[in-house]
């Protein structure tokens, strides 16, 4: 009996942290203890490991076994430590050997020794690459996800017995090979296409501008006017994910345990539509051990909040920082975790509690006090962070019954991607991706307005009582509209269209 070590990994936020599993087997009363700040799931691994070793043809030592998960100041959670603990016990009891191999072991064990799916494989394998560890043993169901990290030797393991025979040289394990990543995503892959949306040309134009520059949108209108349908069709006109963006999104879903096993790489922009009864932690992220919330799950995609005033006020106000900084920071006693939250917000609301204020067909039944209280659920600072405010009117009967289809999403997406290409060239060498991410310094540099446009801006500032933030948002929106037109200089017509998207009566 001796001391043995096996390497594993923890996930802190979205990043991996190397964990050394030390196993000591000593004479004495039989005992099995795990130290190093393990949670309940790690403590329960004792029973899984004991049964898995016995059912895999190994001998479980009837000795005093101590397992240390180092470093001890990182909280260890989840069942991913089952495999490295089992390997450590087998090494310490001299039933197998690594033969000088430096490898990472990840996976949950079932009682019969089979390896199950484990969340967070992608960031763990990425850490192994950073630390110079080229060989990783993972459950066979997670091999495709692990292979997304290039230059790694991924060894898919189905059972603990198979791994024991491999380490003893009695059975080969063929490394997982991939033919490359596929990023061909067409509009037909989306459930809704813009050509199926009848009428609402003004709203479609606004969503095209929003998708081109990454701007936030608030739609207001009576029930049944198509707000939800427009929002759900928006991902089909957004530019395709780049390989780097796809890996970012995949890492978030891997840590959250929401990555489909049959599709290891997410190639479509996320669309998240949480219900208004969602908790603060569910929307923003959090929990005792912080996990990504809906705003992080919609990273590089769309977060759709239907019935916006019905959401809890503390959740809505918590959106203010992510809308500006594109990240969300969660502080707990164990430490601070930062998740990415670079999403496009699309929100929808009714103008009043009954929904028919200003409707041409039905009369509003709400009192003035009811309307005032309803509209005051949304704070001015939050509304000021939304670039495009849309009125979505009722669709006329003639348009609903017209057999002609609208413009397909593929045609709109072509214009959006052309505008994004202009922005990529503009922001080359910086961390910016689109116009909505510009800070005041970039606005001053890239948003040059002609003389007539400046006069229009000056009049809008005084008549609409615009804040400095609203002024910069109009300039960024005008910059996107000019990019869609292929213009270097922002003209008065671009400024005029950007101003019309501001809410009336609020700066």
N, C-alpha and C positions, 0 to 999 in steps of 0.2 A: 504494500500500500504506500502511496506517496501523494504529494501535492500535484494537481494538474490544473491547467488553465485553458479556457476556450474563449473565443471572442464572439461577442454579440453586439447589439445596438439598441439604444433607447431613442425615442422621438420626443423632442422638446419643441413644442410649437410645430413648425414645418421642417425643422432641421434634425438631423441625426446626431447622436452622441455615443461615442464608442464605450462599450461596457465590457469589462474583463470579468469573466465568470471563473472564480477560483474555487476549486473543490478540494477539500482535505478529508481524508478517510483515516481515522485513528482508532486504535483498540478501545474498548470500553462498552458500556451499555448501549444497545442499539438506539440510535436517535438520528433524526434528519431535520436540520434547521437551516433556514435561509436568512441571511442578514444582508444589509445594504439598502435599506429603505424600500422594501418590496410592498406592493399593495396586496389586497386579498387574492386577486387572480394569480399573482406570482406565488403566494404562499400555498395556494391550492395545487400548484404544479407538482408539489411533492408526491401527491397521490397519483397524478397522471404519469409522472416519470417512473415511479416505482412499478406501476402496472405495465407501462410500455416496454421497459427493459426486460421484464420477465416474459412478456408475451412476444418478444422479438428474439428469443433464444439466448439472451444474456443472463448474467447472474447479478442480482441486486445485493450489494455487500451488506451483511448483517453486522454493521460496525457503527461507530459514531461518525456521521457525515455532516460536515459543515460546508455550506455554499455561501460564498461572499460575492456580492455584485458590486464591483468597484467602477467608478468612484461612488462612495456612499452618500454624497450630498445630492445626487440626482434621483428623483423619485422613479422607481421602476414599476411600470404598470402593464397589464395585458399578458396574454399567454405566449408571447413570442420567445420567452426565455426557456421554454420546455426543452427544445432541441439542444441548445448549448449546455444546459444543466445535465441532460442525459449523456451528452458526449463527454463532459467533464468527469462524470462518475465513471464512465467506461474507461477513460484515460487513466484516472487515478487508481482504478482497480486492475490496471494493466490488461484489460480485455481487448484493447485496440491501441493504435498509435497513429499520430498525425504524420510521422516520418519527416519532421521538419517543415511541414506544410503550414503556411500562415493563411488562415481562412476565417471567414465569418459564417456563423451558424444562426439561422433564423427559422422559426416555425413553432406552431402549436402541435402537441402530440395528442392523439386519441389513445384510449386505453389499450387498443390492439397494436399500437405503434405506428399507425398511419399518420401522415402529416396533413394538417388542415390549413385552409386559407388564413393568412395573417395580414392584418392591416398595417399600412405604413412601409411596405417593402421598398418602394421607390426611393424615398429619402434615405433609408438605411443603406441601400446599395450605393447611392450617390456618395454617402460619407465614406464607405469603404474605398471607393475610387480615390477620394481626396487623401485618404490616409495611406495610399499605396498598397492596399489589400486587393489582389486581383482575383481571388477565388471566393465565391459565395455559395453556400449550400442553402437552398430555399425549397419550400414545398413545390411539388411539380405544378400545382394549379397556379402558382404565382411566378413561374419561370418567365412567361412572356412579359409581365410587368417589370421584373428585375432586368431583363435584357434590354430595356429602353435606355439603360446607362451603357454607353458604348465602351468597348475595350475591356469588358469584364468577362471572366470565365464563370458562367452561371451553371451550376450543377443541380438539376431538378431531382428532388428526392421524394419518393412515394411513401416509403416506410423506413422506420428506424433500422429494421433488419437489413434492408438494402444498403443503408449507409454503413452499418457495421461490416458487412461483407466487402464493401468498396474500400474502407480504410484498412482492412486486413489483406487487400490485394486479391480477393477471391471473386470479385464481380465488378465489371466496369460500369461507370455512369457516364453516358454520353453528354457533353456540354450542350446546353440549349443554343440553337442557332436561329437567327432571324434574318429574313431577306431584306430588312430595311423597314422604315416607317412609311405608312401610306397616309397622305394628307389630301387625297382627292375627295372633296366633299361638295356635292352639288345641292342646288336648291330643292331638288326632289327628295332629299333626305329629311327635310323639315316637314312637320305635320301641316303647316299652313303656308300658303303662298299668297303674295299680294294680289295676284290676278283674281283671286276669289273674293276680295273685299270690294263690295259694290259702293260706288260713290266715294265720298270723303277724300277728294283729291287734295284738299288743303292739308288734311292730317297726314296723308301719305307723303306729301312734299316735306312736311316738318320732320317726319320720321327719317326720311332720306338725309336731310341735313344733320339730324341728330346722329345717325349711324356714321356719317362721313367724318364728323369731328369728335365723336364720343360724348355728346352733350346729353344732359338730363332732360326729361320730358314730363310734364304734368298735363293730363287730359281731363277736361271737365265736360259733363254732358248728362242728359237724361238717361235712365236705364234703357238698354237695348239699342243704343246708337252705334255700337261697334267698337267701343274702347278696348275691351278685352281681346277681341279678334285682331285689332290693329297691333296691340302689344305682342300677342303670340306670333304674329307674322314678322315681327321686326328682326329676329335672329336670321331669317332667310335673306335679308338684304345687307347684313353686316359682312365685312370682309372676312375671308377665311382665316383661321388661326395659323400663325406661323409655327414652325417646329418648336421654337423656344417657348412660345405662349402655350402650346399644347402640353408641353412638359410641366409648365407651371401649374396649369389647371389639374393635370393628372396627379401631381404631387399632393394637392389639396384634397382631392377625392380619395387618394390612397390613405392619407392620414385619417380622414373621416370614416374610413371603412365603407365607402360608397362606390368604389370602383367596380364596374361589372367584370366578372371573371372571364367572360367571353370577349371582352373588349378592353385590353390593357391600356390603350392610349385613347384619351378623349380628343376627338378631332373636330367636334362641333362646339360652337360657343354655348356656354351654359345658359339656360333660361330657368330661373327660380321664381316661383310664385307662392310665397308663404301665405297662410291664412292670417287674418288680423288678430286671431286669438293666440298667436305665437308669443312665447316668453321673450324677455329681454335677452337672455343667454342664447336662445334659439336663433334670434335675429342677428345679434351682433357677434355672438361667440362667447364662450366662457364655460362655467362649470367649475367644480372643485379642481379638476385638472383640465385646463382650457382646451376646448375643441373649436374648430372653425364653425362659425354661424352661417346663416344664409347669405350675408353680404360677402363672405369669403368664398362660399360655394358658387357665387355668381361672378367671381373674378374673371375678367376678360369677356364677360357676357352681359346678360340683362337680368336685373332684379326688378320684378314687376310687383308693385304693391297696389292691389285693388282695394277699393273702399279705404283710401288713405286716412281719412279722419277717424276711422274706427280702430286704428292701431294704437297701442298704449303710448301716451305722451313721452314717457322716458325712453322708449325704444326709438321713436321718431327723432327725438333730440339727440340721441346717441349717433344718428346717421350724419350729423353735421361734420364731425371730424373726418370720418372716412370719405365723405364727398369732396372734401378739400385736399386731404393728404394722401388719399388712395391706399391707406393702411389703417388697421385697427389695432390698438394696443390694449391688452388685457392684463391687469395687475392683480396678483394673488399673493398670499403669504409665501408660497413656494418660489415666487419670482415673477418676472414680467415676460409676456409672450407677445410677439407681433405677427399678425397675419396679414397677407395682402388683401386688398379690397378695392381693386381698380375695376369697378363695374359701371354700367350705364343704367341709371335709375329711370324707370318708366312707372309713373304713378297715375292712378285714375280715381276720380271722385265724382259724386253727384253734387250739384250746386246747393242742395238743401237736403234736409232729412227725408222728405218724400221723393225728391229727385227731379221735380218738374218745374223748378224755378226758371222762368224765361222760356219754357217750352212752348212751341207754337200750337200744339194739339191738346195739351192737358193743362188744367189750371193747378197752380201750386196751392196746397192746403196748409202750409206752414205759416206760423206767426212770425213777425219780424224778430222777436226775441229768440225763437227757435233757430231761425236762419243765422242770426248773429252768433249764438253759442256754438252752432255747428261749424261755422267757418273759422271761429277763433281757436278751434282745436289744433290748427296748423299755425305755427309761429312764423313771424316775419323772417327771422334769420334762416329758417329752413327753406321757405319759399324763395328766398333771395338766392339760394344755391342751385335753383333749378333754372336752366337756361331758356327752355321753351315751354310756354304756357299755351295750351290749345283749347279752343271751344269746339267740341265735337257735336254737330247738330244732328237732328233726326234725318234719316235718309228718305228721300221722296219715293213714292210708289213706282214712278216711271223708271227710276234707276234700279230699284230692287228687281223689277220684272224684265229688265233689259237683258237679252241673251248675249250681248257682247261682253267679253272678259276684259278685265283691266290689264295694265302693264305687268308682265311677270316679274317675279323677284330677281330672276337672273339678269334682266336688263337693268334694273335699279342697282343691283350689286355691282355691275360693271362700272357704273358712274361713281359709286361709293369707293370702289377699290382704286379708281383713277385718282380721286381726291386724296385718298390715304397715301398713295404713292408720292404725290406732291409733298405731303406732310413728312413722310419718311426722309425724303431728300432734304427738307428744310431742317429737320431736327437730327440729322446725321451727326453722330459723335456725342449725342446727349442721351439722357435716360427718358426723354419725352417720346411719346408714341403718336399722339394726336393733339389737335388744337385745344381741346378742353383742358389739357394738362398744363397749359402755359401759365407761368407765373407773371407778375407785372413786368419783370425785366424782359421776358420774351414777348409779351404783348407790345411793349414799347418798340422792340426791335423789328417784329414781323408784321405788325398791324398798321401799315401806313394807309391813311385815308386821304382821298382827294379833297379839294376845297369845298365842293358842294356837300360832300358827305360830312365834313367837319361842321359845317353850318347846321346840318340836320341833327347831328349829335348834340350840339350846344342847345338847340331848341328842345330836344327830348329831355336833356338833363334838367332844365328848368320847369318844363311842363309836367313831366312824370315824376319829378322829385327823386331821381335815381341816386342810389348810394354809389360809393366808389366801386364796390364789388359788382353791382349791376352794370356800371359803365364798362368795366373790363369784360364782363360776360357778353355784353353786346358786341364789343370789338372782336372777341374770340368767335362768336357766332357769325359775324360778318366776314371774318377771315375764312371760315369754312364755306360759306355761300360763294365767296369769290373763288375758292379752290374748285368748287363744283363747276364754276363757269370758266375755269382755266385762266383767271386773271391774277396778275401779280399785285396790282394796286386795288385797294378796296374802294369801290365806287358808291355813289349815293344810293343806287338801287339795292346794293347789298346791305347797306346800313338800314335802309327803310324796311327791308324784309326782316332783319334782325330785331328792329324795334317793335315790329308788330307782334312778335312772340313774347313781349314782356306783359305781365299782368296789368290790367287797368286799375288804377287807383292805389297801386302799391309799388314802391321803388325796389 
